[in-house]
Amino acid sequence: MILADQLKKIHIVSELDILETPQWYARLARKDYTIGLNVTGVSVDDPDANLIENYSCNSERNYTQYCNVEIDRLLAAQSRELNRQKRKKIVWEIERLLVDDAARPSIMSNVAANCWQPYVRNYRPHDNSQYNTTRFEDVWLDK
């Protein structure tokens, strides 16, 4: 709705079609859309979880069928790199190339928050993912 409203401000009339998840993924697979919002969450704090899935030439989840052999080469290189700083540099290069290619422009970016009662103890939320904090073996209630 927000995107449709913003497009209207620049005289682009759009039609919003809200679908149930199974219908949406079927349309996504058929490429039956003009602009699509994919809200897939990534639970692992690792570039492979997002970059390879969405931008590799051979990925089934690369819905836009973007393909760049240099990106694939860099994806493989960063995936096997053990040095954290070298890997970060390769990932930044991948991201720069994706932006230059307008591979899949971002429409939005989610921000999630956690909240809990003061008597919940030893809960340590991640600062970069809402999905990595679902194990509670060390959490306890002081009540």
Secondary structure, DSSP 8 states (H G I E B T S, - for coil): -HHHHHHHHTT---------HHHHHHHHHHT--SS--------SSSHIIIIIHHH-TT-TT-TT----HHHHHHHHHHHH---HHHHHHHHHHHHHHHHHHT-S--S----------TTEES----SS-SSTT---TT-EE--
